[in-house]
């Protein structure tokens, strides 16, 4: 069938505060609290109106790591991107779902740039709207996200990616085969406790607080290890982590540089130290890839083939524009991350690029602390659709489920009842259900974009207007 066309009637933006149960340090920030953004879209199709929704954390110091900006500045940057996307998409024109995204891609990037907002920030606002619109489209046709994408209901094409002009995107989508479960890759942040000796003051909320406790509680066998860019400090910390992981009969690892190594030589030196030390040799052998070791500013101009010969490299923060992945391939990278906050359609198009290029090119499923409810469900469905078998999930470790979001009991119970197998607990304690290191995804195949429940929009706050205009990146 041809992709249906429709008009976007309205997009409403909301937010709600999230409090972390323990600090999470990644890159240059230690996060303890943060707002979560919500979008609710209404579309008109065949004379009827349908609603859809999406959500995403307003994470600071990832989209823009300028230390001159406060966390509040970063929140306002992301709010501004969402507002600009909303205003662009509600233009009265009838298009396909992807047609709306493609029509506004360059325009939205320019509008964000005029406010000093980089392409990653631009992608955040557009993706928030795209996902809410796609949810509405799925509901209009009574189909799941998986069925919608396999039938190419959004009308995805190579309009924005001329390098895919000769590739059959529709056939590629039709061949996708999502599974009913996915392995969870546990994040070990830079200040996370490894053993009980590292805990200064316990949270004591019934959930694990150390790496040892996480393994015993959730049964994880996949791990994502954050590094700081200091080779000696990183090597010492990896030695302590390896001492815990080596007790397992088997485990798998990925590394996240978070742009912390200033050049390829220092990143390679760290890797050689890791691989040659008896204390971390098994950990090195279990490593599948290294994510974004260098600053984004030099990633697409620095040859990393020497390091890539040791382990595959992928871009994450450097993946700001739709041409970033093909450009990175010229310098030795072979992978790119999927994060819905960077763009729903960007992930799908980059996956098509990997398929078009064949063996050796890959995507990874990375997290930016997606929260219980819409955010974690939609992102997990996306990476499951494109066939990834493990996904970084950290939101459930740093935030105590729906309670950490301040969700009312009725909302918590609605999600728990609507998504059987995905959540566990009762009362105040409803959270993601990681069992034997995996998530049960069967409930994500219901009509809509991976959700059969919605937040209580009446209880959410309208998205804040910034106190000052968006601050330009320096």
Beta strands, then each sheet from edge to edge (+ up, - down):
strand 1: 7-26
strand 2: 29-45
strand 3: 48-57
strand 4: 181-188
strand 5: 222-226
strand 6: 252-256
strand 7: 287-291
strand 8: 312-315
strand 9: 335-338
strand 10: 362-365
strand 11: 390-392
strand 12: 423-426
strand 13: 429-432
strand 14: 438-440
strand 15: 461-462
sheet 1: 3+ 2- 1+ 15-
sheet 2: 10+ 9+ 8+ 7+ 6+ 5+ 4+ 11+
sheet 3: 10+ 9+ 8+ 7+ 6+ 5+ 4+ 14-
sheet 4: 12+ 13-
end
